[in-house]
Amino acid sequence: MERRRWSDLSRAQQAVLVSAACAQIALAAAAWTDLARRPRALVRGPKPVWAAVIAVNFVGPLSYFAAGRRASGSP
């Protein structure tokens, strides 16, 4: 199987890839920012582990937002 080059992709395929990459970066940045600002008591598990998990494609940031954060306890 021959590898496809960027120039082999249609404009629509390039747009989808760029959009997905932007979404990935934005999700990871938001998750890392939240993790850095959130007190340790409000994170399920060790913060360094979550920092590494966030780096894993779309799954990491979504996992952090879904399972890594505790409720702040405010009314």
N, CA, C and O atoms as a Tripos MOL2 file, in Angstrom:
@<TRIPOS>MOLECULE
protein
  300   299    75     0     0
PROTEIN
NO_CHARGES

@<TRIPOS>ATOM
      1 N           0.8450   -1.1780    0.0000 N.3       1 MET1
      2 CA          0.0000    0.0000    0.0000 C.3       1 MET1
      3 C           0.8920    1.2430    0.0000 C.2       1 MET1
      4 O           1.8040    1.3790    0.8160 O.2       1 MET1
      5 N           0.6100    2.1090   -0.9040 N.am      2 GLU2
      6 CA          1.4110    3.3270   -1.0400 C.3       2 GLU2
      7 C           0.8730    4.4150   -0.1150 C.2       2 GLU2
      8 O          -0.3390    4.5830    0.0280 O.2       2 GLU2
      9 N           1.7760    5.1390    0.4990 N.am      3 ARG3
     10 CA          1.3810    6.2180    1.4010 C.3       3 ARG3
     11 C           0.8580    7.4000    0.6080 C.2       3 ARG3
     12 O           1.4060    7.7510   -0.4380 O.2       3 ARG3
     13 N          -0.1840    8.0000    1.1000 N.am      4 ARG4
     14 CA         -0.7330    9.1870    0.4440 C.3       4 ARG4
     15 C          -0.0450   10.4240    0.9810 C.2       4 ARG4
     16 O           0.2770   10.5050    2.1670 O.2       4 ARG4
     17 N           0.1730   11.3570    0.1260 N.am      5 ARG5
     18 CA          0.7780   12.6350    0.5070 C.3       5 ARG5
     19 C          -0.3190   13.6680    0.6850 C.2       5 ARG5
     20 O          -1.4420   13.5010    0.2080 O.2       5 ARG5
     21 N           0.0270   14.7270    1.3750 N.am      6 TRP6
     22 CA         -0.9170   15.8080    1.6080 C.3       6 TRP6
     23 C          -1.4720   16.3210    0.2790 C.2       6 TRP6
     24 O          -2.6680   16.5920    0.1620 O.2       6 TRP6
     25 N          -0.6250   16.4490   -0.6900 N.am      7 SER7
     26 CA         -1.0560   16.9740   -1.9940 C.3       7 SER7
     27 C          -1.9720   16.0000   -2.7400 C.2       7 SER7
     28 O          -2.6580   16.4010   -3.6790 O.2       7 SER7
     29 N          -1.9910   14.7350   -2.3370 N.am      8 ASP8
     30 CA         -2.8790   13.7510   -2.9610 C.3       8 ASP8
     31 C          -4.3120   13.8650   -2.4520 C.2       8 ASP8
     32 O          -5.2370   13.3500   -3.0790 O.2       8 ASP8
     33 N          -4.4980   14.5320   -1.3280 N.am      9 LEU9
     34 CA         -5.8250   14.6540   -0.7350 C.3       9 LEU9
     35 C          -6.6140   15.7770   -1.4020 C.2       9 LEU9
     36 O          -6.0460   16.7600   -1.8770 O.2       9 LEU9
     37 N          -7.9270   15.6100   -1.4280 N.am     10 SER10
     38 CA         -8.7760   16.6750   -1.9660 C.3      10 SER10
     39 C          -8.8270   17.8250   -0.9600 C.2      10 SER10
     40 O          -8.4290   17.6660    0.1940 O.2      10 SER10
     41 N          -9.3130   18.9710   -1.4010 N.am     11 ARG11
     42 CA         -9.4440   20.1280   -0.4930 C.3      11 ARG11
     43 C         -10.3720   19.7800    0.6800 C.2      11 ARG11
     44 O         -10.1230   20.1970    1.8100 O.2      11 ARG11
     45 N         -11.4150   19.0340    0.4190 N.am     12 ALA12
     46 CA        -12.3490   18.6500    1.4800 C.3      12 ALA12
     47 C         -11.6650   17.7460    2.5050 C.2      12 ALA12
     48 O         -11.8610   17.9220    3.7070 O.2      12 ALA12
     49 N         -10.8720   16.7910    2.0490 N.am     13 GLN13
     50 CA        -10.1520   15.8930    2.9600 C.3      13 GLN13
     51 C          -9.1270   16.6710    3.7790 C.2      13 GLN13
     52 O          -8.9500   16.4130    4.9700 O.2      13 GLN13
     53 N          -8.4560   17.6180    3.1410 N.am     14 GLN14
     54 CA         -7.4930   18.4520    3.8630 C.3      14 GLN14
     55 C          -8.2030   19.2820    4.9300 C.2      14 GLN14
     56 O          -7.7060   19.4190    6.0480 O.2      14 GLN14
     57 N          -9.3590   19.8320    4.5850 N.am     15 ALA15
     58 CA        -10.1290   20.6410    5.5340 C.3      15 ALA15
     59 C         -10.5820   19.8090    6.7360 C.2      15 ALA15
     60 O         -10.5400   20.2780    7.8730 O.2      15 ALA15
     61 N         -11.0140   18.5780    6.4770 N.am     16 VAL16
     62 CA        -11.4400   17.7000    7.5690 C.3      16 VAL16
     63 C         -10.2630   17.3910    8.4920 C.2      16 VAL16
     64 O         -10.4110   17.4270    9.7130 O.2      16 VAL16
     65 N          -9.1120   17.0920    7.9280 N.am     17 LEU17
     66 CA         -7.9320   16.7860    8.7420 C.3      17 LEU17
     67 C          -7.4760   17.9880    9.5610 C.2      17 LEU17
     68 O          -7.1210   17.8440   10.7310 O.2      17 LEU17
     69 N          -7.4830   19.1670    8.9550 N.am     18 VAL18
     70 CA         -7.0810   20.3740    9.6830 C.3      18 VAL18
     71 C          -8.0770   20.6610   10.8010 C.2      18 VAL18
     72 O          -7.6810   21.0240   11.9090 O.2      18 VAL18
     73 N          -9.3660   20.5000   10.5140 N.am     19 SER19
     74 CA        -10.3910   20.7200   11.5420 C.3      19 SER19
     75 C         -10.2450   19.7390   12.7020 C.2      19 SER19
     76 O         -10.3570   20.1250   13.8660 O.2      19 SER19
     77 N          -9.9960   18.4800   12.3850 N.am     20 ALA20
     78 CA         -9.8090   17.4680   13.4320 C.3      20 ALA20
     79 C          -8.5690   17.7740   14.2730 C.2      20 ALA20
     80 O          -8.5860   17.6120   15.4930 O.2      20 ALA20
     81 N          -7.5090   18.2100   13.6240 N.am     21 ALA21
     82 CA         -6.2860   18.5480   14.3560 C.3      21 ALA21
     83 C          -6.5190   19.7430   15.2800 C.2      21 ALA21
     84 O          -6.0410   19.7550   16.4150 O.2      21 ALA21
     85 N          -7.2530   20.7460   14.7960 N.am     22 CYS22
     86 CA         -7.5590   21.9120   15.6260 C.3      22 CYS22
     87 C          -8.4200   21.5220   16.8230 C.2      22 CYS22
     88 O          -8.1980   21.9940   17.9380 O.2      22 CYS22
     89 N          -9.4030   20.6590   16.5830 N.am     23 ALA23
     90 CA        -10.2550   20.1990   17.6810 C.3      23 ALA23
     91 C          -9.4380   19.4240   18.7080 C.2      23 ALA23
     92 O          -9.6290   19.6000   19.9110 O.2      23 ALA23
     93 N          -8.5380   18.5750   18.2480 N.am     24 GLN24
     94 CA         -7.6710   17.7980   19.1410 C.3      24 GLN24
     95 C          -6.8150   18.7210   20.0080 C.2      24 GLN24
     96 O          -6.7180   18.5370   21.2210 O.2      24 GLN24
     97 N          -6.2040   19.7020   19.3770 N.am     25 ILE25
     98 CA         -5.3420   20.6370   20.1100 C.3      25 ILE25
     99 C          -6.1570   21.4550   21.1110 C.2      25 ILE25
    100 O          -5.7270   21.6560   22.2470 O.2      25 ILE25
    101 N          -7.3280   21.9240   20.6920 N.am     26 ALA26
    102 CA         -8.1710   22.7130   21.5880 C.3      26 ALA26
    103 C          -8.6510   21.8920   22.7840 C.2      26 ALA26
    104 O          -8.6430   22.3800   23.9140 O.2      26 ALA26
    105 N          -9.0650   20.6570   22.5420 N.am     27 LEU27
    106 CA         -9.4850   19.7810   23.6420 C.3      27 LEU27
    107 C          -8.3490   19.5360   24.6270 C.2      27 LEU27
    108 O          -8.5380   19.6290   25.8400 O.2      27 LEU27
    109 N          -7.1710   19.2230   24.1010 N.am     28 ALA28
    110 CA         -6.0250   18.9470   24.9680 C.3      28 ALA28
    111 C          -5.6410   20.2000   25.7580 C.2      28 ALA28
    112 O          -5.3600   20.1150   26.9530 O.2      28 ALA28
    113 N          -5.6260   21.3480   25.1050 N.am     29 ALA29
    114 CA         -5.2650   22.5880   25.8000 C.3      29 ALA29
    115 C          -6.2620   22.9020   26.9060 C.2      29 ALA29
    116 O          -5.8710   23.2930   28.0050 O.2      29 ALA29
    117 N          -7.5420   22.7340   26.6190 N.am     30 ALA30
    118 CA         -8.5660   22.9890   27.6330 C.3      30 ALA30
    119 C          -8.4290   22.0230   28.8090 C.2      30 ALA30
    120 O          -8.5590   22.4240   29.9650 O.2      30 ALA30
    121 N          -8.1690   20.7590   28.5110 N.am     31 ALA31
    122 CA         -8.0280   19.7660   29.5780 C.3      31 ALA31
    123 C          -6.7910   20.0310   30.4250 C.2      31 ALA31
    124 O          -6.8550   19.9600   31.6530 O.2      31 ALA31
    125 N          -5.6600   20.3370   29.7820 N.am     32 TRP32
    126 CA         -4.4400   20.6190   30.5440 C.3      32 TRP32
    127 C          -4.6000   21.8870   31.3830 C.2      32 TRP32
    128 O          -4.1120   21.9490   32.5120 O.2      32 TRP32
    129 N          -5.2780   22.8920   30.8400 N.am     33 THR33
    130 CA         -5.5060   24.1290   31.6000 C.3      33 THR33
    131 C          -6.3790   23.8500   32.8160 C.2      33 THR33
    132 O          -6.0820   24.3090   33.9190 O.2      33 THR33
    133 N          -7.4490   23.1030   32.6150 N.am     34 ASP34
    134 CA         -8.3260   22.7520   33.7320 C.3      34 ASP34
    135 C          -7.5710   21.9500   34.7780 C.2      34 ASP34
    136 O          -7.7050   22.1990   35.9760 O.2      34 ASP34
    137 N          -6.7760   20.9840   34.3250 N.am     35 LEU35
    138 CA         -6.0080   20.1530   35.2520 C.3      35 LEU35
    139 C          -5.0210   20.9900   36.0600 C.2      35 LEU35
    140 O          -4.8680   20.7790   37.2630 O.2      35 LEU35
    141 N          -4.3600   21.9270   35.4120 N.am     36 ALA36
    142 CA         -3.3790   22.7670   36.1100 C.3      36 ALA36
    143 C          -4.0310   23.6660   37.1510 C.2      36 ALA36
    144 O          -3.4490   23.9150   38.2060 O.2      36 ALA36
    145 N          -5.2200   24.1490   36.8680 N.am     37 ARG37
    146 CA         -5.9010   25.0850   37.7680 C.3      37 ARG37
    147 C          -6.7340   24.3920   38.8430 C.2      37 ARG37
    148 O          -7.0450   24.9970   39.8690 O.2      37 ARG37
    149 N          -7.0940   23.1480   38.6200 N.am     38 ARG38
    150 CA         -7.9680   22.4190   39.5500 C.3      38 ARG38
    151 C          -7.1490   21.9210   40.7450 C.2      38 ARG38
    152 O          -6.0820   21.3390   40.5530 O.2      38 ARG38
    153 N          -7.6320   22.1410   41.9760 N.am     39 PRO39
    154 CA         -6.9410   21.6190   43.1540 C.3      39 PRO39
    155 C          -6.8510   20.0860   43.1090 C.2      39 PRO39
    156 O          -7.7280   19.4130   42.5670 O.2      39 PRO39
    157 N          -5.7890   19.5620   43.6830 N.am     40 ARG40
    158 CA         -5.5560   18.1140   43.6870 C.3      40 ARG40
    159 C          -6.7420   17.3470   44.2540 C.2      40 ARG40
    160 O          -7.0500   16.2520   43.7840 O.2      40 ARG40
    161 N          -7.4030   17.9000   45.2460 N.am     41 ALA41
    162 CA         -8.5350   17.2200   45.8820 C.3      41 ALA41
    163 C          -9.7230   17.0540   44.9300 C.2      41 ALA41
    164 O         -10.5940   16.2180   45.1670 O.2      41 ALA41
    165 N          -9.7590   17.8370   43.8710 N.am     42 LEU42
    166 CA        -10.8810   17.7780   42.9300 C.3      42 LEU42
    167 C         -10.5400   17.0010   41.6590 C.2      42 LEU42
    168 O         -11.2460   17.0920   40.6540 O.2      42 LEU42
    169 N          -9.4490   16.2360   41.7170 N.am     43 VAL43
    170 CA         -9.0510   15.3940   40.5840 C.3      43 VAL43
    171 C          -9.0420   13.9480   41.0530 C.2      43 VAL43
    172 O          -8.4800   13.6290   42.1010 O.2      43 VAL43
    173 N          -9.6660   13.0770   40.2730 N.am     44 ARG44
    174 CA         -9.6720   11.6420   40.6000 C.3      44 ARG44
    175 C          -8.3650   11.0370   40.1170 C.2      44 ARG44
    176 O          -8.1550   10.8820   38.9140 O.2      44 ARG44
    177 N          -7.4960   10.6980   41.0410 N.am     45 GLY45
    178 CA         -6.2120   10.1050   40.6890 C.3      45 GLY45
    179 C          -5.1070   11.1410   40.6290 C.2      45 GLY45
    180 O          -5.3490   12.3340   40.8120 O.2      45 GLY45
    181 N          -3.8830   10.6770   40.3690 N.am     46 PRO46
    182 CA         -2.7280   11.5770   40.3450 C.3      46 PRO46
    183 C          -2.7520   12.5110   39.1360 C.2      46 PRO46
    184 O          -3.0180   12.0800   38.0150 O.2      46 PRO46
    185 N          -2.4750   13.7780   39.3720 N.am     47 LYS47
    186 CA         -2.4660   14.7590   38.2950 C.3      47 LYS47
    187 C          -1.4430   14.4330   37.1980 C.2      47 LYS47
    188 O          -1.7520   14.6230   36.0220 O.2      47 LYS47
    189 N          -0.2230   13.9460   37.5380 N.am     48 PRO48
    190 CA          0.7280   13.6130   36.4580 C.3      48 PRO48
    191 C           0.2250   12.5210   35.5170 C.2      48 PRO48
    192 O           0.5190   12.5380   34.3220 O.2      48 PRO48
    193 N          -0.5320   11.5760   36.0600 N.am     49 VAL49
    194 CA         -1.0900   10.5160   35.2200 C.3      49 VAL49
    195 C          -2.1290   11.1100   34.2680 C.2      49 VAL49
    196 O          -2.1440   10.7810   33.0820 O.2      49 VAL49
    197 N          -2.9900   11.9780   34.7820 N.am     50 TRP50
    198 CA         -3.9810   12.6100   33.9180 C.3      50 TRP50
    199 C          -3.3110   13.4850   32.8650 C.2      50 TRP50
    200 O          -3.7860   13.5550   31.7320 O.2      50 TRP50
    201 N          -2.2250   14.1460   33.2180 N.am     51 ALA51
    202 CA         -1.5150   14.9700   32.2310 C.3      51 ALA51
    203 C          -1.0320   14.1110   31.0670 C.2      51 ALA51
    204 O          -1.0850   14.5410   29.9140 O.2      51 ALA51
    205 N          -0.5660   12.9120   31.3580 N.am     52 ALA52
    206 CA         -0.1210   12.0030   30.2960 C.3      52 ALA52
    207 C          -1.3090   11.4510   29.5120 C.2      52 ALA52
    208 O          -1.2360   11.3190   28.2900 O.2      52 ALA52
    209 N          -2.3910   11.1320   30.1970 N.am     53 VAL53
    210 CA         -3.5770   10.5860   29.5270 C.3      53 VAL53
    211 C          -4.1580   11.6050   28.5530 C.2      53 VAL53
    212 O          -4.6180   11.2380   27.4720 O.2      53 VAL53
    213 N          -4.1380   12.8630   28.9230 N.am     54 ILE54
    214 CA         -4.6890   13.9140   28.0700 C.3      54 ILE54
    215 C          -3.9720   13.9570   26.7200 C.2      54 ILE54
    216 O          -4.5660   14.3600   25.7200 O.2      54 ILE54
    217 N          -2.7180   13.5530   26.6810 N.am     55 ALA55
    218 CA         -1.9450   13.5840   25.4410 C.3      55 ALA55
    219 C          -2.3650   12.5110   24.4420 C.2      55 ALA55
    220 O          -1.8910   12.5090   23.3050 O.2      55 ALA55
    221 N          -3.2510   11.5960   24.8490 N.am     56 VAL56
    222 CA         -3.6480   10.4810   23.9860 C.3      56 VAL56
    223 C          -4.8300   10.8950   23.1220 C.2      56 VAL56
    224 O          -5.9760   10.8330   23.5660 O.2      56 VAL56
    225 N          -4.5640   11.3110   21.9110 N.am     57 ASN57
    226 CA         -5.5600   11.6170   20.8860 C.3      57 ASN57
    227 C          -6.8040   12.2690   21.4790 C.2      57 ASN57
    228 O          -6.6930   13.0060   22.4590 O.2      57 ASN57
    229 N          -7.9860   12.0200   20.9130 N.am     58 PHE58
    230 CA         -9.2230   12.6000   21.4270 C.3      58 PHE58
    231 C          -9.6660   11.9130   22.7050 C.2      58 PHE58
    232 O         -10.3480   12.5150   23.5340 O.2      58 PHE58
    233 N          -9.2860   10.6690   22.8670 N.am     59 VAL59
    234 CA         -9.7510    9.8650   23.9920 C.3      59 VAL59
    235 C          -9.2760   10.4360   25.3320 C.2      59 VAL59
    236 O         -10.0410   10.4500   26.2960 O.2      59 VAL59
    237 N          -8.0560   10.8950   25.4050 N.am     60 GLY60
    238 CA         -7.4930   11.3860   26.6610 C.3      60 GLY60
    239 C          -8.2420   12.5740   27.2430 C.2      60 GLY60
    240 O          -8.7070   12.5060   28.3800 O.2      60 GLY60
    241 N          -8.3720   13.6790   26.4760 N.am     61 PRO61
    242 CA         -9.0960   14.8280   27.0350 C.3      61 PRO61
    243 C         -10.5530   14.5110   27.3570 C.2      61 PRO61
    244 O         -11.0760   14.9640   28.3750 O.2      61 PRO61
    245 N         -11.2030   13.7420   26.5040 N.am     62 LEU62
    246 CA        -12.5990   13.3860   26.7810 C.3      62 LEU62
    247 C         -12.7070   12.5320   28.0350 C.2      62 LEU62
    248 O         -13.6480   12.6920   28.8130 O.2      62 LEU62
    249 N         -11.7510   11.6220   28.2430 N.am     63 SER63
    250 CA        -11.7410   10.7940   29.4540 C.3      63 SER63
    251 C         -11.5420   11.6520   30.6930 C.2      63 SER63
    252 O         -12.1880   11.4390   31.7190 O.2      63 SER63
    253 N         -10.6380   12.6290   30.5870 N.am     64 TYR64
    254 CA        -10.3960   13.5030   31.7320 C.3      64 TYR64
    255 C         -11.6640   14.2780   32.0900 C.2      64 TYR64
    256 O         -12.0500   14.3380   33.2580 O.2      64 TYR64
    257 N         -12.3110   14.8700   31.0800 N.am     65 PHE65
    258 CA        -13.5180   15.6460   31.3620 C.3      65 PHE65
    259 C         -14.6530   14.7610   31.8700 C.2      65 PHE65
    260 O         -15.4520   15.2090   32.6920 O.2      65 PHE65
    261 N         -14.7410   13.5290   31.4050 N.am     66 ALA66
    262 CA        -15.8180   12.6320   31.8140 C.3      66 ALA66
    263 C         -15.5680   11.9780   33.1660 C.2      66 ALA66
    264 O         -16.4980   11.8320   33.9590 O.2      66 ALA66
    265 N         -14.3210   11.5790   33.4450 N.am     67 ALA67
    266 CA        -14.0650   10.7720   34.6410 C.3      67 ALA67
    267 C         -12.9900   11.3280   35.5680 C.2      67 ALA67
    268 O         -12.8870   10.8820   36.7100 O.2      67 ALA67
    269 N         -12.2060   12.2640   35.1220 N.am     68 GLY68
    270 CA        -11.0650   12.7090   35.9240 C.3      68 GLY68
    271 C         -11.3420   13.8130   36.9110 C.2      68 GLY68
    272 O         -10.5340   14.0650   37.8050 O.2      68 GLY68
    273 N         -12.4710   14.4780   36.7640 N.am     69 ARG69
    274 CA        -12.7550   15.6250   37.6280 C.3      69 ARG69
    275 C         -13.8220   15.2820   38.6380 C.2      69 ARG69
    276 O         -14.7720   14.5580   38.3380 O.2      69 ARG69
    277 N         -13.6580   15.8050   39.8330 N.am     70 ARG70
    278 CA        -14.6830   15.6750   40.8750 C.3      70 ARG70
    279 C         -15.4990   16.9680   40.8990 C.2      70 ARG70
    280 O         -15.0200   18.0180   40.4690 O.2      70 ARG70
    281 N         -16.7150   16.8880   41.3960 N.am     71 ALA71
    282 CA        -17.5380   18.0740   41.5520 C.3      71 ALA71
    283 C         -16.8900   19.0180   42.5520 C.2      71 ALA71
    284 O         -16.2660   18.5720   43.5150 O.2      71 ALA71
    285 N         -17.0310   20.2820   42.3360 N.am     72 SER72
    286 CA        -16.3700   21.2650   43.1940 C.3      72 SER72
    287 C         -16.9890   21.3540   44.5730 C.2      72 SER72
    288 O         -16.3870   21.9240   45.4830 O.2      72 SER72
    289 N         -18.1720   20.8050   44.7450 N.am     73 GLY73
    290 CA        -18.8090   20.8320   46.0630 C.3      73 GLY73
    291 C         -19.5620   22.0980   46.3510 C.2      73 GLY73
    292 O         -20.1000   22.2670   47.4450 O.2      73 GLY73
    293 N         -19.6120   23.0000   45.3810 N.am     74 SER74
    294 CA        -20.3540   24.2320   45.5910 C.3      74 SER74
    295 C         -21.8450   23.9990   45.3680 C.2      74 SER74
    296 O         -22.2180   23.1320   44.5780 O.2      74 SER74
    297 N         -22.6930   24.7460   46.0400 N.am     75 PRO75
    298 CA        -24.1490   24.5240   45.9530 C.3      75 PRO75
    299 C         -24.7120   24.7990   44.5900 C.2      75 PRO75
    300 O         -25.9160   24.6530   44.3790 O.2      75 PRO75
@<TRIPOS>BOND
     1     1     2 1
     2     2     3 1
     3     3     4 2
     4     3     5 am
     5     5     6 1
     6     6     7 1
     7     7     8 2
     8     7     9 am
     9     9    10 1
    10    10    11 1
    11    11    12 2
    12    11    13 am
    13    13    14 1
    14    14    15 1
    15    15    16 2
    16    15    17 am
    17    17    18 1
    18    18    19 1
    19    19    20 2
    20    19    21 am
    21    21    22 1
    22    22    23 1
    23    23    24 2
    24    23    25 am
    25    25    26 1
    26    26    27 1
    27    27    28 2
    28    27    29 am
    29    29    30 1
    30    30    31 1
    31    31    32 2
    32    31    33 am
    33    33    34 1
    34    34    35 1
    35    35    36 2
    36    35    37 am
    37    37    38 1
    38    38    39 1
    39    39    40 2
    40    39    41 am
    41    41    42 1
    42    42    43 1
    43    43    44 2
    44    43    45 am
    45    45    46 1
    46    46    47 1
    47    47    48 2
    48    47    49 am
    49    49    50 1
    50    50    51 1
    51    51    52 2
    52    51    53 am
    53    53    54 1
    54    54    55 1
    55    55    56 2
    56    55    57 am
    57    57    58 1
    58    58    59 1
    59    59    60 2
    60    59    61 am
    61    61    62 1
    62    62    63 1
    63    63    64 2
    64    63    65 am
    65    65    66 1
    66    66    67 1
    67    67    68 2
    68    67    69 am
    69    69    70 1
    70    70    71 1
    71    71    72 2
    72    71    73 am
    73    73    74 1
    74    74    75 1
    75    75    76 2
    76    75    77 am
    77    77    78 1
    78    78    79 1
    79    79    80 2
    80    79    81 am
    81    81    82 1
    82    82    83 1
    83    83    84 2
    84    83    85 am
    85    85    86 1
    86    86    87 1
    87    87    88 2
    88    87    89 am
    89    89    90 1
    90    90    91 1
    91    91    92 2
    92    91    93 am
    93    93    94 1
    94    94    95 1
    95    95    96 2
    96    95    97 am
    97    97    98 1
    98    98    99 1
    99    99   100 2
   100    99   101 am
   101   101   102 1
   102   102   103 1
   103   103   104 2
   104   103   105 am
   105   105   106 1
   106   106   107 1
   107   107   108 2
   108   107   109 am
   109   109   110 1
   110   110   111 1
   111   111   112 2
   112   111   113 am
   113   113   114 1
   114   114   115 1
   115   115   116 2
   116   115   117 am
   117   117   118 1
   118   118   119 1
   119   119   120 2
   120   119   121 am
   121   121   122 1
   122   122   123 1
   123   123   124 2
   124   123   125 am
   125   125   126 1
   126   126   127 1
   127   127   128 2
   128   127   129 am
   129   129   130 1
   130   130   131 1
   131   131   132 2
   132   131   133 am
   133   133   134 1
   134   134   135 1
   135   135   136 2
   136   135   137 am
   137   137   138 1
   138   138   139 1
   139   139   140 2
   140   139   141 am
   141   141   142 1
   142   142   143 1
   143   143   144 2
   144   143   145 am
   145   145   146 1
   146   146   147 1
   147   147   148 2
   148   147   149 am
   149   149   150 1
   150   150   151 1
   151   151   152 2
   152   151   153 am
   153   153   154 1
   154   154   155 1
   155   155   156 2
   156   155   157 am
   157   157   158 1
   158   158   159 1
   159   159   160 2
   160   159   161 am
   161   161   162 1
   162   162   163 1
   163   163   164 2
   164   163   165 am
   165   165   166 1
   166   166   167 1
   167   167   168 2
   168   167   169 am
   169   169   170 1
   170   170   171 1
   171   171   172 2
   172   171   173 am
   173   173   174 1
   174   174   175 1
   175   175   176 2
   176   175   177 am
   177   177   178 1
   178   178   179 1
   179   179   180 2
   180   179   181 am
   181   181   182 1
   182   182   183 1
   183   183   184 2
   184   183   185 am
   185   185   186 1
   186   186   187 1
   187   187   188 2
   188   187   189 am
   189   189   190 1
   190   190   191 1
   191   191   192 2
   192   191   193 am
   193   193   194 1
   194   194   195 1
   195   195   196 2
   196   195   197 am
   197   197   198 1
   198   198   199 1
   199   199   200 2
   200   199   201 am
   201   201   202 1
   202   202   203 1
   203   203   204 2
   204   203   205 am
   205   205   206 1
   206   206   207 1
   207   207   208 2
   208   207   209 am
   209   209   210 1
   210   210   211 1
   211   211   212 2
   212   211   213 am
   213   213   214 1
   214   214   215 1
   215   215   216 2
   216   215   217 am
   217   217   218 1
   218   218   219 1
   219   219   220 2
   220   219   221 am
   221   221   222 1
   222   222   223 1
   223   223   224 2
   224   223   225 am
   225   225   226 1
   226   226   227 1
   227   227   228 2
   228   227   229 am
   229   229   230 1
   230   230   231 1
   231   231   232 2
   232   231   233 am
   233   233   234 1
   234   234   235 1
   235   235   236 2
   236   235   237 am
   237   237   238 1
   238   238   239 1
   239   239   240 2
   240   239   241 am
   241   241   242 1
   242   242   243 1
   243   243   244 2
   244   243   245 am
   245   245   246 1
   246   246   247 1
   247   247   248 2
   248   247   249 am
   249   249   250 1
   250   250   251 1
   251   251   252 2
   252   251   253 am
   253   253   254 1
   254   254   255 1
   255   255   256 2
   256   255   257 am
   257   257   258 1
   258   258   259 1
   259   259   260 2
   260   259   261 am
   261   261   262 1
   262   262   263 1
   263   263   264 2
   264   263   265 am
   265   265   266 1
   266   266   267 1
   267   267   268 2
   268   267   269 am
   269   269   270 1
   270   270   271 1
   271   271   272 2
   272   271   273 am
   273   273   274 1
   274   274   275 1
   275   275   276 2
   276   275   277 am
   277   277   278 1
   278   278   279 1
   279   279   280 2
   280   279   281 am
   281   281   282 1
   282   282   283 1
   283   283   284 2
   284   283   285 am
   285   285   286 1
   286   286   287 1
   287   287   288 2
   288   287   289 am
   289   289   290 1
   290   290   291 1
   291   291   292 2
   292   291   293 am
   293   293   294 1
   294   294   295 1
   295   295   296 2
   296   295   297 am
   297   297   298 1
   298   298   299 1
   299   299   300 2
@<TRIPOS>SUBSTRUCTURE
     1 MET1         2 RESIDUE 1 A MET
     2 GLU2         6 RESIDUE 1 A GLU
     3 ARG3        10 RESIDUE 1 A ARG
     4 ARG4        14 RESIDUE 1 A ARG
     5 ARG5        18 RESIDUE 1 A ARG
     6 TRP6        22 RESIDUE 1 A TRP
     7 SER7        26 RESIDUE 1 A SER
     8 ASP8        30 RESIDUE 1 A ASP
     9 LEU9        34 RESIDUE 1 A LEU
    10 SER10       38 RESIDUE 1 A SER
    11 ARG11       42 RESIDUE 1 A ARG
    12 ALA12       46 RESIDUE 1 A ALA
    13 GLN13       50 RESIDUE 1 A GLN
    14 GLN14       54 RESIDUE 1 A GLN
    15 ALA15       58 RESIDUE 1 A ALA
    16 VAL16       62 RESIDUE 1 A VAL
    17 LEU17       66 RESIDUE 1 A LEU
    18 VAL18       70 RESIDUE 1 A VAL
    19 SER19       74 RESIDUE 1 A SER
    20 ALA20       78 RESIDUE 1 A ALA
    21 ALA21       82 RESIDUE 1 A ALA
    22 CYS22       86 RESIDUE 1 A CYS
    23 ALA23       90 RESIDUE 1 A ALA
    24 GLN24       94 RESIDUE 1 A GLN
    25 ILE25       98 RESIDUE 1 A ILE
    26 ALA26      102 RESIDUE 1 A ALA
    27 LEU27      106 RESIDUE 1 A LEU
    28 ALA28      110 RESIDUE 1 A ALA
    29 ALA29      114 RESIDUE 1 A ALA
    30 ALA30      118 RESIDUE 1 A ALA
    31 ALA31      122 RESIDUE 1 A ALA
    32 TRP32      126 RESIDUE 1 A TRP
    33 THR33      130 RESIDUE 1 A THR
    34 ASP34      134 RESIDUE 1 A ASP
    35 LEU35      138 RESIDUE 1 A LEU
    36 ALA36      142 RESIDUE 1 A ALA
    37 ARG37      146 RESIDUE 1 A ARG
    38 ARG38      150 RESIDUE 1 A ARG
    39 PRO39      154 RESIDUE 1 A PRO
    40 ARG40      158 RESIDUE 1 A ARG
    41 ALA41      162 RESIDUE 1 A ALA
    42 LEU42      166 RESIDUE 1 A LEU
    43 VAL43      170 RESIDUE 1 A VAL
    44 ARG44      174 RESIDUE 1 A ARG
    45 GLY45      178 RESIDUE 1 A GLY
    46 PRO46      182 RESIDUE 1 A PRO
    47 LYS47      186 RESIDUE 1 A LYS
    48 PRO48      190 RESIDUE 1 A PRO
    49 VAL49      194 RESIDUE 1 A VAL
    50 TRP50      198 RESIDUE 1 A TRP
    51 ALA51      202 RESIDUE 1 A ALA
    52 ALA52      206 RESIDUE 1 A ALA
    53 VAL53      210 RESIDUE 1 A VAL
    54 ILE54      214 RESIDUE 1 A ILE
    55 ALA55      218 RESIDUE 1 A ALA
    56 VAL56      222 RESIDUE 1 A VAL
    57 ASN57      226 RESIDUE 1 A ASN
    58 PHE58      230 RESIDUE 1 A PHE
    59 VAL59      234 RESIDUE 1 A VAL
    60 GLY60      238 RESIDUE 1 A GLY
    61 PRO61      242 RESIDUE 1 A PRO
    62 LEU62      246 RESIDUE 1 A LEU
    63 SER63      250 RESIDUE 1 A SER
    64 TYR64      254 RESIDUE 1 A TYR
    65 PHE65      258 RESIDUE 1 A PHE
    66 ALA66      262 RESIDUE 1 A ALA
    67 ALA67      266 RESIDUE 1 A ALA
    68 GLY68      270 RESIDUE 1 A GLY
    69 ARG69      274 RESIDUE 1 A ARG
    70 ARG70      278 RESIDUE 1 A ARG
    71 ALA71      282 RESIDUE 1 A ALA
    72 SER72      286 RESIDUE 1 A SER
    73 GLY73      290 RESIDUE 1 A GLY
    74 SER74      294 RESIDUE 1 A SER
    75 PRO75      298 RESIDUE 1 A PRO
